[in-house]
Amino acid sequence: MARALMFQGTGSDVGKTVLVAGLCRAAKNRGLVVVPFKPQNMSNNAAVARADQGEGEIGRGQWLQALACGVEPSVHMNPVLLKPQSQTGSQVVVQGKVAGNAKAREYLSMKPQLMSRVMDSYGKISREADLVLVEGAGSPAEINLRQGDIANMGFASRAGVPVMLIGDIDRGGVIASIVGTHTILPDEDRAMIAGYIVNKFRGDISLFDEGLAQITEFTGWQSYGVLPWIDAVKRLPAEDSVALDRLIADGKDGFRVVVTAMGKIANFDDIDPFLAEPDVAVTFLRKGDEFPADAGMVILPGSKSTIADMRELRDNGWELPIRQFAEAGGTVVGICGGYQMLGKVIADPMGLEGEATQIEGLGLLDVETRLKPEKTVRNVQARSAEFDLPLDGYEIHMGDTSGPDCLRPVVLLGERADGAVSPGGNVMGCYLHGLFNTDSYRHAVLRKQGVKVAQGASHLASVDTALDDLADAIEQYLDVDGLLASARETG
């Protein structure tokens, strides 16, 4: 069995996903076969990974960590994925497949059964590696959730994996958060923690030397370093919609891509390739924002609850300006749930998303969508129908969309067509996530809009370089030798 080390945070959004990704790349660069693992994740940003039979869903964070490791993503890297959706709680995905919907109290009763699936997945990936780097969820300090826990100390104790605690100094109170975690943990959980890391420091790190000494004095835990803010992190995909609060606008000038960001936005990393384009500015519209007068293109991204997000778009007052923008010849693109919103009707006769069974869409495409319980989850290789360029991407959706505008598809998947284009050609939608990751297609779309694109710019190459830069920073600022030495053989 592999050696393993787990990283838990003093709270949510302390940088666990990125730190683990950077350590994965650092370990890989040292010649180790390393794989990531996250027992339980909650995110509407999902990826399609290999399964024992077919394909299944995992969190995008584990997809990024697998990329950092140089290994193929597996559903066993994230055996339990919770996808929040309106009214019906969360969709529960177990080892890549939908196991049903559950509200918070119902999910608590499922945890004992889920632990066996978590341990099964952990055993499978441990046999493939020298080192497993495990990411927790939320915080072990939420001791009210300790009974039946599978995400943090519950897993660490069951698997015998030592824990590194991560504190976020940027949000303030890092000494209190680390010392407070030490104080309230039960003795057996406290004993699992081998040390701590302080993340997201700004300025002269040596100024926190006394702070480290005080934390160690209070807790007896060893410090493994202080990691500063790393610019490379901005070039990595964000794991969940918490990051959207920092992406309302990128502050750049240039051709403006406007993205509607409703409450159940999903797979918004479809937009990431535009963030790296030097002559493209990206604005994420949030509740209360006015539609920008200088919009050059509008993208409606994926949604975990299309009817609820369509209602929110309408309530936010964006329907009329989007219609007017399209009628004036502006380009509007919908991906997955956004594609469904562009049509005339979204019908949910089985109440899969909640009480509302039907809603009118924007009517910019002559198509209608009917939601169905069967979920399409697959990686695909396709071609652009307009530009005849190869595309790589994936599908994660429930429902079928059909209508006259589907006679003009966006992509071709072998003998199957996907998507729809308006008669004027300026409104289009499809189910293919990752559409703009393909550099040649993204650049063709931008050139059509009159945008100058950087020669040789590659989105995935930029992500890979960012992982190397992050790994270099981790080697510089953290005691990587000590971290690797603290990993323990389990099984």
C-alpha positions in Angstrom: 0.0 0.0 0.0 1.1 3.6 -0.6 2.1 6.1 2.1 -0.5 8.8 2.6 -0.9 12.2 4.1 -4.1 14.2 4.5 -4.6 18.0 4.4 -7.5 19.5 6.4 -8.3 23.2 6.8 -9.3 25.3 9.7 -12.3 26.3 7.5 -13.6 26.2 4.0 -11.7 28.0 1.1 -8.3 28.0 2.9 -6.6 26.8 -0.2 -6.6 23.0 0.4 -7.3 22.1 -3.3 -4.6 24.2 -4.8 -2.0 23.3 -2.1 -2.6 19.6 -2.6 -2.4 20.1 -6.4 1.0 21.9 -6.0 2.3 19.1 -3.7 1.1 16.5 -6.2 3.2 18.2 -8.9 6.2 18.6 -6.5 6.0 14.9 -5.6 5.7 13.9 -9.3 8.8 16.1 -10.1 10.7 14.1 -7.4 9.9 10.9 -9.3 7.1 9.6 -7.1 4.0 8.0 -8.4 1.4 10.1 -6.6 -2.4 10.2 -6.8 -5.0 12.5 -5.1 -7.9 11.5 -3.0 -10.9 13.4 -1.6 -13.4 11.2 0.3 -16.2 13.7 0.0 -16.5 16.8 -2.1 -19.3 19.4 -2.5 -19.2 21.2 -5.8 -21.2 21.8 -8.9 -17.9 21.9 -10.9 -17.6 18.3 -12.0 -15.3 16.4 -14.4 -15.7 13.1 -16.2 -13.3 10.4 -15.1 -12.7 6.7 -15.9 -14.6 4.1 -13.9 -14.4 0.3 -13.7 -17.3 0.3 -16.1 -17.9 3.3 -18.2 -17.4 6.9 -17.1 -18.4 8.9 -14.0 -18.2 12.2 -12.2 -15.7 13.6 -9.8 -15.0 17.2 -8.6 -13.0 19.4 -10.9 -10.5 19.8 -8.0 -9.5 16.2 -8.2 -9.3 16.4 -12.0 -6.8 19.2 -11.5 -4.9 17.3 -8.9 -4.8 14.2 -11.2 -3.4 16.5 -14.0 -0.7 17.7 -11.5 0.2 14.0 -10.8 0.3 13.1 -14.5 -2.2 10.4 -14.1 -5.6 9.7 -15.6 -8.5 10.9 -13.4 -10.5 8.1 -11.7 -13.9 8.1 -10.0 -12.1 6.6 -7.0 -10.2 9.8 -6.4 -13.4 11.4 -5.3 -15.9 8.6 -4.3 -18.6 10.9 -2.9 -19.6 14.1 -4.7 -22.4 16.2 -3.5 -23.9 18.6 -6.1 -26.2 21.2 -4.5 -29.4 21.9 -6.4 -32.5 23.9 -5.7 -35.3 22.7 -3.4 -34.3 19.0 -3.5 -31.1 19.3 -1.5 -28.0 17.8 -3.1 -27.6 15.2 -5.8 -25.4 12.4 -4.3 -22.8 10.9 -6.7 -21.1 7.8 -5.4 -18.1 6.4 -7.3 -19.1 8.4 -10.3 -22.8 7.4 -10.5 -25.9 9.2 -9.3 -27.2 7.5 -6.1 -30.1 9.9 -5.6 -31.0 13.2 -4.0 -30.8 13.9 -0.3 -31.4 16.9 2.0 -28.9 17.5 4.8 -30.6 15.4 7.4 -31.2 12.5 5.0 -27.6 12.6 3.9 -26.4 12.2 7.6 -28.2 8.9 7.7 -26.4 7.7 4.5 -22.9 8.3 5.8 -22.4 4.9 7.5 -23.1 3.1 4.2 -20.9 5.6 2.3 -17.8 5.0 4.4 -17.5 1.5 3.0 -17.5 2.9 -0.5 -15.0 5.6 0.5 -12.6 2.9 1.9 -13.1 0.7 -1.2 -12.1 3.6 -3.5 -9.1 4.5 -1.2 -7.9 0.9 -1.4 -8.1 0.9 -5.1 -6.1 4.0 -5.7 -3.6 3.2 -3.0 -2.5 0.1 -4.9 -1.6 2.3 -7.9 0.8 4.7 -6.2 3.8 5.4 -4.0 2.0 8.3 -2.3 -1.6 9.4 -1.8 -2.3 13.0 -1.0 -5.7 13.3 0.6 -7.8 16.5 0.8 -10.4 17.0 3.5 -13.6 19.1 3.2 -14.7 22.0 5.3 -13.0 21.7 8.7 -12.5 19.1 11.4 -13.4 21.9 13.9 -17.0 21.3 13.0 -17.3 18.8 15.8 -21.1 18.8 15.6 -20.6 16.8 12.3 -18.0 14.4 13.7 -20.3 11.5 14.2 -20.5 9.5 11.0 -17.9 11.8 9.4 -16.4 10.6 6.2 -14.7 13.8 5.0 -12.2 14.7 7.6 -11.2 13.0 10.9 -13.6 10.2 10.4 -11.7 9.1 7.3 -8.3 9.9 8.7 -8.9 7.7 11.8 -10.4 4.9 9.8 -7.6 4.8 7.3 -4.8 5.7 9.8 -3.7 8.7 7.7 -1.8 11.5 9.5 -3.1 15.1 9.0 -1.6 18.4 8.2 -3.8 21.4 9.2 -3.9 24.4 6.9 -4.8 27.9 8.2 -5.6 30.9 6.0 -3.8 34.0 7.3 -5.4 36.3 4.6 -8.8 36.1 6.2 -7.4 37.0 9.6 -7.3 35.2 13.0 -5.0 32.4 11.8 -3.5 31.9 15.2 -6.9 31.6 16.9 -8.2 29.3 14.1 -5.3 26.8 14.5 -5.1 27.0 18.2 -8.9 26.9 18.5 -9.0 23.7 16.3 -6.4 22.1 18.7 -8.5 23.1 21.7 -11.9 21.7 20.6 -10.8 18.5 18.9 -11.1 15.3 21.0 -7.8 13.8 22.1 -7.9 11.0 19.5 -8.5 13.4 16.6 -5.9 15.9 17.9 -3.3 13.1 17.9 -3.9 12.5 14.2 -2.5 16.0 13.4 1.2 15.9 12.6 1.7 19.6 12.0 0.4 22.7 10.3 0.9 25.1 7.3 0.0 28.8 7.1 -1.3 29.7 3.7 -1.9 32.9 1.7 0.6 35.2 3.4 1.1 38.7 2.0 4.4 40.6 2.6 7.5 39.7 4.6 7.1 36.1 5.9 9.7 36.6 8.5 7.4 39.0 10.3 5.3 35.9 11.3 8.1 34.0 12.9 6.8 34.9 16.4 3.3 33.9 15.3 4.6 30.4 14.3 6.4 30.1 17.7 3.2 31.0 19.5 1.1 28.5 17.6 3.6 25.7 18.3 3.8 26.7 22.0 0.0 26.5 22.3 -0.5 23.3 20.3 2.8 21.4 20.3 2.4 21.0 16.6 5.3 21.5 14.2 5.2 24.2 11.5 5.9 23.0 8.0 6.1 26.5 6.6 4.3 29.6 5.5 3.2 29.8 1.9 2.7 33.3 0.4 0.2 34.4 -2.2 1.3 32.7 -5.5 0.4 34.4 -8.8 0.3 31.1 -10.5 -2.9 30.2 -8.6 -4.8 32.7 -10.8 -4.1 30.6 -13.8 -5.6 27.4 -12.2 -9.3 26.4 -12.5 -11.3 27.3 -9.4 -13.0 24.3 -7.7 -16.3 25.8 -6.7 -18.5 29.0 -6.9 -17.0 30.5 -3.8 -14.3 31.7 -6.1 -16.8 33.7 -8.2 -16.9 36.3 -5.4 -13.3 37.2 -6.5 -14.1 37.0 -10.3 -16.9 39.5 -10.6 -14.7 41.4 -13.1 -11.1 40.8 -14.1 -10.3 44.5 -14.4 -9.0 44.3 -17.9 -9.9 46.3 -21.0 -10.7 44.7 -24.3 -13.4 42.7 -25.9 -15.8 42.0 -23.1 -17.2 38.5 -22.5 -20.2 38.7 -20.1 -21.1 35.6 -18.1 -24.3 35.2 -16.2 -23.5 33.8 -12.8 -26.7 32.6 -11.1 -26.9 30.7 -7.8 -26.6 27.2 -9.2 -23.9 27.9 -11.7 -22.0 24.7 -12.6 -18.8 24.0 -14.5 -18.0 27.7 -14.8 -14.4 26.7 -15.5 -15.6 26.6 -19.1 -14.9 30.3 -19.0 -11.3 30.0 -17.8 -9.7 30.0 -21.2 -11.0 33.5 -21.9 -9.4 34.8 -18.6 -5.9 34.1 -20.1 -6.5 35.9 -23.4 -4.7 39.3 -23.2 -7.2 41.2 -25.3 -10.3 39.7 -23.7 -12.0 41.1 -20.5 -14.4 38.8 -18.6 -17.3 40.1 -16.4 -19.3 37.7 -14.2 -22.7 39.1 -13.6 -24.0 38.6 -10.1 -27.3 39.5 -8.4 -27.7 43.3 -8.5 -25.3 43.9 -11.4 -26.5 45.8 -14.5 -25.9 44.3 -17.9 -22.7 46.0 -19.3 -23.2 48.4 -22.1 -19.9 47.3 -23.7 -20.7 43.6 -23.9 -19.1 41.9 -26.9 -20.3 38.4 -26.3 -22.6 36.8 -23.7 -22.1 33.3 -22.3 -24.8 31.4 -20.3 -22.8 28.7 -18.5 -24.0 25.4 -17.0 -26.4 25.1 -14.2 -27.3 22.4 -11.6 -30.8 23.7 -11.4 -31.8 25.2 -14.8 -35.3 26.2 -13.9 -34.2 28.0 -10.7 -31.4 29.8 -12.5 -33.7 30.8 -15.4 -36.0 32.3 -12.9 -33.1 34.1 -11.2 -31.8 35.4 -14.5 -35.3 36.9 -15.1 -35.6 38.3 -11.6 -32.2 39.9 -12.0 -33.5 41.9 -14.9 -31.1 40.5 -17.4 -33.6 38.9 -19.8 -34.5 42.1 -21.7 -30.9 43.3 -22.3 -29.8 39.9 -23.4 -32.7 39.7 -25.8 -31.9 43.2 -27.1 -28.2 42.3 -27.4 -29.1 39.2 -29.5 -31.6 41.1 -31.7 -28.9 43.6 -32.5 -26.7 40.8 -33.7 -24.6 40.2 -30.6 -23.2 36.7 -30.1 -24.9 34.7 -27.3 -23.6 31.2 -26.4 -25.2 28.7 -24.0 -23.4 25.7 -22.6 -25.4 22.8 -21.1 -28.0 24.5 -18.7 -27.3 27.8 -20.5 -28.2 26.1 -23.8 -31.5 25.0 -22.2 -32.2 28.5 -21.1 -31.8 29.9 -24.7 -34.8 27.8 -25.8 -38.5 28.4 -25.6 -39.4 26.0 -22.8 -37.7 24.0 -20.1 -40.0 21.2 -18.8 -39.5 19.1 -15.7 -42.6 16.9 -15.6 -41.1 14.5 -13.0 -40.1 17.3 -10.6 -36.5 16.4 -10.8 -35.4 19.9 -9.8 -38.2 20.8 -7.4 -41.8 21.9 -7.4 -41.8 24.0 -10.6 -42.4 21.7 -13.6 -42.0 24.2 -16.5 -40.6 27.6 -17.3 -40.3 29.7 -20.4 -36.8 30.3 -21.6 -35.3 33.2 -23.4 -36.8 32.1 -26.7 -33.6 33.0 -28.6 -33.4 29.4 -30.0 -36.3 27.5 -31.5 -35.8 24.5 -29.2 -37.5 23.0 -26.2 -35.9 20.9 -23.3 -37.5 18.1 -21.4 -35.6 17.1 -18.2 -35.2 13.3 -17.6 -33.8 11.2 -14.7 -31.2 9.5 -16.9 -27.9 11.4 -16.7 -25.5 11.6 -19.6 -21.9 11.5 -18.4 -19.1 11.0 -20.9 -15.9 12.4 -22.4 -16.3 13.1 -26.1 -14.2 13.9 -29.2 -16.1 16.1 -31.6 -15.7 18.6 -34.4 -17.0 22.1 -34.8 -19.7 22.2 -37.4 -18.9 25.8 -38.3 -15.1 25.8 -38.4 -14.5 22.0 -39.0 -12.0 21.9 -36.1 -11.4 19.0 -33.7 -12.8 19.5 -30.1 -12.2 17.7 -26.9 -14.8 18.0 -24.1 -17.3 16.2 -21.9 -21.0 16.0 -21.3 -22.8 16.0 -17.9 -26.5 16.7 -18.3 -30.0 15.5 -17.6 -32.6 16.0 -20.4 -33.0 16.2 -24.1 -33.2 19.4 -26.3 -34.9 19.3 -29.7 -36.4 21.7 -32.2 -36.0 23.2 -35.7 -32.8 25.1 -34.8 -31.1 21.7 -34.0 -30.9 21.2 -37.8 -28.0 23.7 -37.5 -25.8 21.9 -34.8 -22.8 23.5 -33.0 -20.7 20.3 -32.8 -20.6 16.9 -34.5 -19.9 13.8 -32.5 -19.4 11.1 -35.1 -22.8 10.4 -36.5 -24.5 12.4 -33.8 -25.1 16.2 -33.8 -25.3 18.4 -30.7 -26.6 21.8 -30.2 -28.5 24.4 -32.1 -27.8 27.7 -33.9 -30.3 30.5 -34.7 -31.1 31.3 -38.3 -29.0 34.5 -38.0 -26.0 32.5 -36.7 -25.3 34.7 -33.7 -27.1 32.6 -31.0 -25.9 29.1 -30.3 -25.9 26.5 -27.6 -24.8 22.9 -27.0 -24.2 20.4 -24.2 -20.4 20.1 -24.8 -18.4 21.4 -21.7 -14.8 22.3 -22.4 -15.8 23.8 -25.7 -13.5 26.8 -25.4 -10.6 24.8 -24.0 -9.6 23.9 -27.5 -7.4 26.8 -28.5 -8.0 26.7 -32.3 -11.8 26.8 -31.8 -11.7 29.6 -29.2 -9.4 31.6 -31.4 -11.6 31.1 -34.4 -14.6 32.3 -32.4 -12.7 35.4 -31.2 -11.4 36.2 -34.7 -14.9 36.1 -36.0 -15.7 38.8 -33.4 -12.7 40.9 -34.7 -10.5 40.1 -31.7 -6.8 39.8 -32.0 -5.6 36.6 -30.5 -2.1 35.7 -29.2 -0.3 33.3 -31.5 0.5 29.9 -29.9 -1.6 30.7 -26.8 -2.6 27.4 -25.2 -5.0 27.2 -22.2 -4.0 23.7 -21.0 -0.3 24.5 -21.4 -0.9 27.6 -19.3 -2.5 25.4 -16.6 0.4 22.9 -16.7 3.0 25.7 -16.4 1.0 27.2 -13.5 1.2 23.8 -11.7 5.0 23.7 -12.2 5.3 27.3 -10.9 3.1 26.4 -7.8 5.3 23.3 -7.2 8.4 25.4 -7.3 7.0 27.9 -4.8 6.0 25.0 -2.5 9.5 23.6 -2.7 10.9 27.1 -1.8 8.6 28.0 1.1 7.5 24.7 2.7 9.4 21.8 4.2 8.5 19.3 1.5 11.1 16.8 2.8 9.4 16.9 6.2 5.9 16.6 4.7 6.8 13.6 2.7 8.6 12.0 5.6 5.4 12.5 7.7 3.3 10.4 5.3 2.5 7.0 6.7 1.9 3.7 5.1 -1.7 2.6 5.5 -3.8 -0.4 4.8 
